[in-house]
Amino acid sequence: MKDEGTAENSAAQSVRQQRFGKLPERVRPEDMIEEWPAVDHDPARGAYNPDEWLVRYCL
């Protein structure tokens, strides 16, 4: 009965070794970075005129 237990253990150990026996391939830091703009381009963003309040309130 001891032989069966050790055979099962060695079989389980070999399965573990095949699955987890080596480290995964290295991933370069450049491949882990994804870049995109923080905010989408807003065409109205540059349309502000700082002198517009003069036209609205002073004339």
VOZA-710903 format. One record per residue (C-alpha): x, y, z; residue number from 1. Coordinates in Angstrom, 3 decimals. Layout:
! VOZA-710903
X_Y_Z_NUM $
...
END
This chain:
! VOZA-710903
0.000_0.000_0.000_1 $
2.924_2.307_0.598_2 $
4.087_1.804_-2.960_3 $
0.755_3.032_-4.351_4 $
0.887_6.206_-2.286_5 $
4.411_7.026_-3.375_6 $
3.551_6.250_-7.000_7 $
0.553_8.582_-6.804_8 $
2.673_11.254_-5.131_9 $
5.404_10.986_-7.733_10 $
2.813_11.150_-10.530_11 $
1.244_14.234_-8.968_12 $
4.700_15.708_-8.470_13 $
5.627_15.183_-12.113_14 $
2.354_16.811_-13.223_15 $
3.084_19.805_-10.980_16 $
6.624_19.997_-12.289_17 $
5.413_20.038_-15.895_18 $
2.836_22.724_-15.167_19 $
4.724_24.951_-12.721_20 $
8.324_23.846_-13.230_21 $
9.519_26.935_-15.095_22 $
8.863_30.632_-14.914_23 $
6.858_32.316_-17.662_24 $
8.708_34.289_-20.307_25 $
9.799_37.781_-19.275_26 $
7.667_40.703_-20.356_27 $
9.546_43.887_-21.153_28 $
8.342_47.037_-19.333_29 $
7.825_48.714_-22.717_30 $
5.288_46.023_-23.582_31 $
3.332_46.606_-20.363_32 $
2.646_50.299_-21.024_33 $
-0.284_51.496_-23.061_34 $
-0.566_55.199_-23.789_35 $
-3.582_57.226_-24.812_36 $
-4.642_60.829_-24.192_37 $
-6.100_61.554_-20.759_38 $
-9.051_63.405_-22.279_39 $
-10.502_63.368_-25.753_40 $
-9.840_66.338_-27.988_41 $
-12.467_69.020_-27.416_42 $
-12.777_71.373_-30.399_43 $
-14.585_73.996_-28.269_44 $
-11.755_74.101_-25.750_45 $
-9.767_76.716_-27.667_46 $
-12.856_78.721_-28.588_47 $
-12.880_80.723_-25.325_48 $
-12.299_84.396_-25.867_49 $
-11.131_86.165_-22.676_50 $
-12.370_89.508_-23.998_51 $
-15.911_88.256_-24.639_52 $
-17.145_89.472_-21.243_53 $
-16.175_93.012_-22.288_54 $
-18.514_92.815_-25.232_55 $
-21.351_91.308_-23.195_56 $
-21.215_93.485_-20.105_57 $
-19.400_96.732_-20.929_58 $
-20.916_97.814_-24.230_59 $
END
